[in-house]
Amino acid sequence: MNQGVPNRAVRAPNAGSYFVAIAAAISVLLIVSFSTRPPWTDPPKAKVKAAAHKPPIFHVQPQDRALGSVDSIVASQAGGSSGNRNLEARGWAVSCIRSAPLTTVIILVDGKPAGETKSFSLRPDVAKAYARPDFESSGWKISSLAGPLSPGDHMVTLRAVLANGESMDLPGTKLTIH
């Protein structure tokens, strides 16, 4: 008998204990993963904050009485050989004076009246750009017979007429007749 060595049996782990350890580790991972949300669901939606008030893109200056723009203008040959032109123009115009709204837009070609309108359409883009809800009904369209226009460049401007009787000419654009 071997008296110096105690009788200790050393056993090799069997395959079953490895599987138990692996299964326990997977269970812990699954519990941690599913405790927040299952992976097959959509992530939680972010809470949407109310939109902050955005400052206006453009500012009305104290000296401004009216503002406006010619967005597009087209001149086409009218029937006959008279040289007369049909004019179709679109744009926007506003009165900056709250107590004197815009009543009429007159389009001028080379300083001479070529058409007018008293009808206005919605232009929410203008109201938003200036942060002025009263600018929303600022769109205009004029279709008229402009008379004879010779080939070359012509200056197109706007005349804004306000309810208080004031009128002012606003910058326009160039119209080229070929």
C-alpha positions in Angstrom: 0.0 0.0 0.0 1.1 3.4 -0.8 0.9 5.3 2.5 2.2 8.7 1.4 -0.4 9.6 -1.1 -4.0 10.1 0.0 -6.6 8.3 -2.1 -8.2 11.1 -4.1 -10.0 10.3 -7.1 -9.8 12.9 -9.9 -12.6 12.6 -12.3 -12.8 14.1 -15.8 -16.0 16.1 -16.3 -18.5 14.3 -18.5 -20.2 15.8 -21.5 -23.4 16.4 -19.7 -22.0 19.0 -17.3 -20.6 21.0 -20.3 -24.1 21.1 -21.8 -25.6 22.2 -18.6 -23.1 25.1 -18.3 -23.7 26.2 -21.8 -27.4 26.1 -21.4 -27.2 28.2 -18.2 -25.1 30.8 -20.0 -27.5 31.0 -22.9 -30.4 31.3 -20.5 -28.8 34.3 -18.7 -28.1 36.0 -22.1 -31.7 35.5 -23.2 -33.2 36.8 -20.0 -31.0 39.9 -20.1 -31.9 40.5 -23.8 -35.6 40.0 -23.4 -35.9 42.0 -20.2 -35.7 45.3 -22.2 -37.6 44.3 -25.4 -37.8 41.4 -27.7 -35.4 41.8 -30.7 -38.2 41.2 -33.3 -40.1 44.3 -32.2 -39.5 47.8 -33.4 -37.3 50.0 -31.3 -39.3 52.4 -29.1 -40.4 55.6 -30.8 -38.6 58.7 -29.8 -40.9 61.3 -28.2 -41.5 64.1 -30.6 -41.1 67.6 -29.1 -43.4 70.3 -30.3 -41.7 72.3 -33.1 -40.0 75.4 -31.8 -41.1 78.7 -33.2 -38.9 79.3 -36.2 -37.8 82.9 -36.8 -38.9 84.4 -40.1 -36.6 84.0 -43.1 -37.2 87.6 -44.2 -38.0 90.7 -42.1 -40.3 93.6 -43.0 -38.3 96.8 -42.5 -39.8 99.9 -40.9 -39.6 101.8 -44.2 -41.4 99.0 -46.2 -44.9 99.9 -47.3 -45.4 97.0 -49.7 -43.4 94.0 -50.9 -43.8 91.8 -53.9 -42.2 89.9 -56.7 -42.8 88.7 -60.3 -42.2 85.0 -60.1 -42.8 84.3 -63.8 -43.8 86.2 -66.9 -44.4 84.9 -70.5 -45.2 87.0 -73.5 -46.7 85.2 -76.5 -47.7 86.5 -80.0 -51.3 87.6 -80.1 -53.4 86.6 -83.1 -53.0 88.8 -86.2 -49.9 90.6 -87.5 -50.2 93.6 -85.2 -47.3 92.7 -83.0 -49.5 92.7 -79.9 -48.4 90.3 -77.1 -50.4 88.2 -74.7 -48.9 88.6 -71.3 -49.2 86.0 -68.5 -47.5 86.9 -65.2 -47.6 85.4 -61.7 -46.2 86.5 -58.4 -47.0 87.8 -55.0 -47.5 91.2 -53.3 -48.4 92.3 -49.8 -49.1 95.5 -47.9 -46.9 95.9 -44.9 -49.4 98.2 -43.3 -51.9 96.1 -41.4 -54.6 98.8 -41.5 -54.3 99.3 -45.3 -54.4 96.0 -47.2 -53.4 95.5 -50.8 -56.4 96.0 -53.1 -54.8 96.0 -56.6 -51.6 94.8 -58.4 -50.8 96.5 -61.7 -48.1 95.1 -63.9 -46.1 97.7 -65.8 -44.0 97.0 -68.9 -41.4 99.7 -69.6 -43.4 101.9 -67.1 -46.7 101.6 -68.9 -49.7 99.6 -67.4 -50.1 96.3 -69.1 -52.6 94.5 -66.9 -54.0 94.4 -63.4 -55.8 92.2 -60.9 -57.8 92.6 -57.7 -58.0 88.9 -57.1 -55.5 87.2 -54.8 -54.8 83.5 -54.1 -53.2 81.7 -51.1 -49.4 81.8 -50.8 -48.6 80.1 -47.5 -44.9 80.2 -48.4 -44.9 84.0 -48.3 -46.7 84.1 -45.0 -44.2 81.5 -43.6 -41.1 83.3 -44.9 -42.1 86.6 -43.2 -43.8 84.9 -40.2 -46.9 87.1 -41.0 -50.2 85.2 -41.3 -51.7 88.3 -42.9 -49.4 87.8 -45.9 -51.1 84.5 -46.9 -53.5 85.8 -49.5 -50.8 87.4 -51.5 -50.6 85.4 -54.8 -51.7 87.1 -58.0 -52.0 86.2 -61.7 -52.5 88.6 -64.5 -53.4 87.5 -68.1 -53.7 90.5 -70.5 -53.1 91.8 -73.9 -50.0 93.9 -73.5 -50.0 95.7 -76.9 -47.1 95.7 -79.3 -43.7 94.9 -77.8 -40.6 95.2 -80.0 -37.9 92.6 -79.9 -35.4 93.2 -77.1 -35.4 93.6 -73.4 -38.3 95.2 -71.5 -38.5 96.1 -67.8 -41.4 94.6 -65.9 -42.4 96.2 -62.6 -45.3 95.9 -60.2 -47.5 98.7 -58.8 -49.1 97.9 -55.5 -52.2 99.9 -54.6 -53.3 99.9 -51.0 -56.7 100.4 -49.4 -55.7 103.8 -48.1 -55.0 105.0 -51.7 -51.2 104.8 -51.5 -49.5 103.2 -54.5 -45.9 102.2 -54.9 -43.8 100.6 -57.6 -41.9 97.5 -56.6 -38.9 96.0 -58.3 -39.6 93.6 -61.1 -37.7 91.6 -63.7 -36.5 91.7 -67.3 -38.6 90.4 -70.1 -36.8 89.5 -73.4 -38.8 89.4 -76.6 -37.2 87.5 -79.5 
